[in-house]
Amino acid sequence: MSHGTRRRRARTGRRRPLVHAVVASAALLTATAGTTVYVKAQAHDATALVSKVATAGGGSVSPSASPTVNRDARLAEAVRSAAGGHDGEVSVAVLDVAAGTSAAYASGDGTYDTASVVKVDVLAALLLRAQDDGRVLTAQEKTYATAMIEKSDNAATTALWDTIGGADGLDAANERLGLTGTSGGDGPLWGLTQTTAADQLALLKQVFGVGDSVLSTASRTYVQRLMGNVESDQAWGVSAAGAAGSELKNGWLRRSTTELWDINSVGRVSVDGTRYLVAVLSNGSATKDGGISLVEDVAKAAVTTLSDDG
């Protein structure tokens, strides 16, 4: 898929920080080498968390507090290590579905071209429209949707992009889906939709029914089935972090202005029976293969960061 340059659409009141980390009343923001890392602060010194408990014999015990796990900082360290030797920038967000733990990392300003990962968003917007109308997808819509997700067909995507009302329709759907840092591409340039890893994780939570979802059970099952049946030559990406049988959608786009690659991957993977939602976005890779390698290494680092909690 290839798109030229485009003017960024004006958006107001729709952008949020990539990671919200509020512990008690403080959050510390640190920056290293052009990378933004949000580090959770402690509300009290650890020694203040020790309470004296009187015993029957008049003595006391001092139970120690469990240390707070700073997953964002730990993920930042893991990503910097995994991305070493790769060119380009990368952002990632990951969630352990069962435990509910998550972490996120952003390089640069955290905003990226979607390339073809926007196709999951387009399908979600289409399904919301059908739900609102109290109908199922038409035969033609299903044909387009299958080609769009399983084969990453661009013509099918353009047809459904028009059906949902283009960028305005996508933005309206994203208000309901909880994506506040995503802006639809101008005109027919759906691949230049701007997004963040945090927003892509929010979309995955909608698709896979983690927490409240505005998508019906039937809609979620439909998207999951298509994401689980992508063509074998498109099964790279976050799948490298899990066992066979991942549900995912990838995106790849060589920018005509720089001749560098956007490589993205979003989906659900399983490791030893534990499911993770993972979104990795990147840009600036000199080659497609190099970008894929970067995304896969970062996806594996992200999942390992959460799996090491246990």
C-alpha positions in Angstrom: 0.0 0.0 0.0 1.4 3.4 -0.9 0.2 6.9 -0.2 1.8 10.3 -0.8 2.1 13.2 1.6 -1.0 14.8 3.0 -2.0 17.7 5.1 -2.9 16.8 8.7 -6.6 17.3 9.4 -7.4 19.8 12.0 -8.5 18.2 15.3 -9.4 19.8 18.6 -9.9 18.3 22.0 -9.1 14.8 20.8 -5.5 14.2 21.9 -4.5 12.7 25.2 -1.1 11.7 26.6 -0.1 8.2 25.5 0.1 6.9 29.0 -1.9 8.1 32.0 -0.1 7.0 35.1 -1.5 8.4 38.3 -0.5 6.9 41.6 -1.8 8.9 44.6 -1.3 12.5 43.5 2.0 12.5 41.6 3.6 11.3 38.4 7.2 11.8 37.4 8.1 12.4 33.8 11.5 11.7 32.6 13.1 11.9 29.2 16.1 10.1 27.9 17.6 10.2 24.4 14.4 11.7 22.8 12.2 9.0 24.3 9.3 9.8 26.6 8.9 7.5 29.5 6.1 7.9 32.1 7.3 6.7 35.5 4.8 6.1 38.3 5.7 7.9 41.5 5.2 6.5 45.0 2.8 8.3 47.3 4.9 7.7 50.3 8.4 6.6 51.3 8.5 2.9 51.7 9.3 3.3 55.4 6.1 5.1 55.9 4.2 2.0 54.8 5.3 -0.1 57.7 2.8 -0.2 60.5 3.5 -1.3 64.1 1.1 -4.0 65.2 0.8 -4.7 68.9 1.0 -8.4 69.9 -0.6 -10.1 72.8 2.8 -10.1 74.6 3.2 -6.4 74.3 5.8 -6.7 71.4 5.3 -5.5 67.9 5.9 -6.7 64.4 6.8 -4.6 61.3 5.3 -6.1 58.2 7.1 -4.8 55.1 5.2 -3.4 52.1 5.2 -5.2 48.8 7.3 -3.1 46.3 5.4 -1.4 43.5 6.2 -2.8 40.1 6.9 0.0 37.7 6.1 -1.8 34.5 6.3 1.2 32.2 9.9 1.9 33.3 10.7 -1.8 33.0 9.2 -1.9 29.5 11.2 1.1 28.5 14.4 -0.6 29.4 13.4 -3.8 27.6 12.4 -1.9 24.4 15.6 0.1 24.3 17.5 -3.2 24.5 15.3 -4.9 21.9 15.5 -1.9 19.5 19.2 -1.7 19.7 20.7 -2.1 16.3 17.4 -1.2 14.5 16.7 2.1 12.8 13.5 4.0 13.1 11.2 4.8 16.1 8.8 2.5 17.9 6.0 2.6 20.4 4.2 -0.3 22.1 1.4 -1.0 24.5 0.7 -4.4 26.0 -2.0 -5.9 28.3 -2.1 -9.2 30.2 -5.8 -10.0 29.7 -6.3 -12.2 32.8 -4.2 -10.2 35.3 -5.3 -6.8 33.9 -1.7 -5.5 34.1 -0.4 -3.3 31.3 2.6 -1.2 30.2 3.3 1.3 27.5 6.3 2.9 25.9 6.5 5.8 23.4 9.3 7.0 21.2 9.1 10.5 19.8 5.7 12.1 20.1 4.0 8.7 20.1 1.9 9.4 17.0 2.3 7.2 13.9 0.7 6.5 10.5 -1.6 3.5 10.8 -1.0 2.0 7.4 -3.2 -1.1 7.2 -3.8 -1.6 10.9 -6.5 1.0 10.4 -8.5 -1.7 8.7 -9.5 -3.2 12.0 -10.8 0.2 13.0 -12.7 0.6 9.7 -14.4 -2.7 10.3 -15.3 -1.8 13.9 -16.9 1.4 12.6 -18.8 -0.5 10.0 -20.1 -3.0 12.5 -21.2 -0.1 14.9 -23.2 1.4 12.0 -24.9 -1.9 11.3 -25.7 -2.4 15.0 -27.2 1.1 15.2 -29.4 0.2 12.2 -30.4 -3.1 13.8 -29.0 -5.2 10.9 -26.3 -7.5 9.9 -23.7 -6.8 7.3 -24.8 -7.1 3.7 -23.2 -9.8 1.5 -21.2 -7.2 -0.3 -20.0 -5.7 3.0 -18.9 -9.1 4.2 -17.0 -9.7 1.0 -15.2 -6.4 1.4 -14.5 -7.0 5.1 -13.0 -10.5 4.5 -10.7 -9.2 1.8 -9.8 -6.1 3.8 -8.7 -8.1 6.9 -7.5 -11.5 5.6 -5.8 -10.2 2.5 -5.3 -6.6 3.4 -7.0 -5.6 0.2 -6.8 -1.9 -0.4 -9.7 -1.5 -2.9 -12.0 -3.3 -0.4 -10.8 -0.9 2.3 -11.5 2.1 0.2 -15.0 0.9 -0.5 -15.8 0.4 3.2 -14.0 3.7 4.1 -16.5 5.4 1.9 -19.4 3.4 3.4 -18.5 4.6 7.0 -18.2 8.2 5.9 -14.4 8.5 5.6 -12.4 10.2 8.3 -15.5 11.8 9.9 -17.2 8.4 10.2 -14.1 6.8 11.6 -13.6 9.7 14.1 -17.2 9.4 15.3 -16.9 5.7 15.8 -13.6 6.2 17.7 -15.4 8.5 20.1 -17.5 5.5 21.1 -14.7 3.0 21.0 -12.6 5.1 23.4 -9.8 6.1 20.9 -9.0 9.7 21.8 -5.6 10.1 20.1 -6.6 8.8 16.6 -7.4 11.1 13.6 -8.7 9.8 10.3 -6.7 10.4 7.2 -7.6 13.1 4.7 -9.9 12.2 1.8 -9.2 8.7 0.6 -5.9 8.5 2.5 -7.1 6.1 5.2 -3.6 4.6 5.5 -2.3 8.0 6.8 -4.7 8.0 9.7 -2.7 9.0 12.8 -2.8 6.9 15.9 -1.0 5.9 19.1 -0.1 2.5 20.5 -2.4 3.2 23.5 -5.3 3.8 21.2 -4.6 0.6 19.3 -4.6 -1.2 22.6 -8.0 0.4 23.4 -9.3 -0.8 20.1 -8.1 -4.4 20.8 -9.8 -4.3 24.1 -13.1 -3.5 22.3 -12.5 -6.2 19.7 -11.6 -8.9 22.3 -14.2 -7.9 24.9 -11.8 -6.9 27.6 -13.9 -4.7 29.9 -17.0 -2.9 28.5 -17.3 -3.1 24.8 -19.7 -1.2 22.5 -19.3 -4.0 19.9 -21.8 -6.8 20.3 -20.7 -10.3 20.9 -21.5 -11.2 17.3 -19.5 -8.3 16.0 -16.5 -9.1 18.2 -16.6 -12.8 17.2 -16.7 -11.7 13.5 -13.6 -9.4 13.7 -11.7 -12.0 15.8 -12.4 -14.7 13.2 -11.1 -12.6 10.3 -8.0 -11.5 12.3 -7.3 -15.2 13.0 -7.4 -16.1 9.3 -4.9 -13.6 7.7 -2.9 -14.9 4.8 0.2 -16.8 5.9 2.6 -14.3 4.3 1.0 -11.6 6.5 1.2 -13.5 9.8 4.4 -11.9 11.0 4.5 -9.2 13.7 3.1 -9.5 17.2 2.6 -13.2 16.5 6.3 -13.6 17.1 5.7 -13.1 20.8 3.2 -16.0 21.2 2.2 -19.5 20.1 0.6 -20.4 16.9 -3.0 -19.2 16.4 -2.6 -15.5 17.0 -5.2 -13.1 15.8 -3.6 -10.0 14.3 -3.6 -7.3 11.6 -0.4 -5.8 10.2 0.3 -2.7 8.3 3.2 -1.7 6.1 3.7 1.5 4.1 6.7 3.0 2.3 6.5 6.7 2.5 7.1 8.4 -0.8 8.6 11.5 0.8 11.3 9.6 2.7 11.4 6.2 1.2 11.3 4.8 4.7 8.9 2.2 6.0 6.0 2.4 8.5 5.7 -1.1 10.0 2.9 -1.9 12.5 1.3 -4.9 14.1 -1.6 -5.3 16.5 -3.4 -8.4 17.9 -3.8 -11.0 20.5 -1.2 -13.7 21.4 -1.0 -16.5 23.8 2.0 -17.6 25.9 1.7 -20.7 28.1 -2.0 -20.3 28.1 -1.9 -16.6 29.1 -3.4 -14.1 26.6 -1.9 -10.7 25.8 -3.1 -7.8 23.7 -0.2 -6.2 21.9 0.1 -3.1 19.7 3.4 -2.1 18.1 3.8 0.9 15.8 7.0 2.0 14.1 8.3 4.3 11.4 11.6 5.2 9.8 12.9 1.7 8.9 15.2 1.6 5.9 13.7 -1.7 4.7 10.4 -3.6 5.2 12.2 -6.6 6.6 14.1 -4.4 9.0 10.9 -2.9 10.2 9.3 -6.3 10.7 12.3 -7.4 12.7 12.1 -4.3 14.9 8.3 -4.8 15.5 8.8 -8.5 16.4 11.6 -7.9 18.8 9.7 -5.2 20.6 6.6 -7.3 20.7 8.5 -10.2 22.4 10.1 -7.8 24.8 6.7 -6.3 25.7 5.1 -9.7 26.5 8.2 -10.8 28.4 8.0 -7.7 30.6 4.5 -8.6 31.8 5.0 -12.4 31.9 8.0 -11.8 34.2 5.5 -10.4 36.8 4.8 -14.0 37.8 
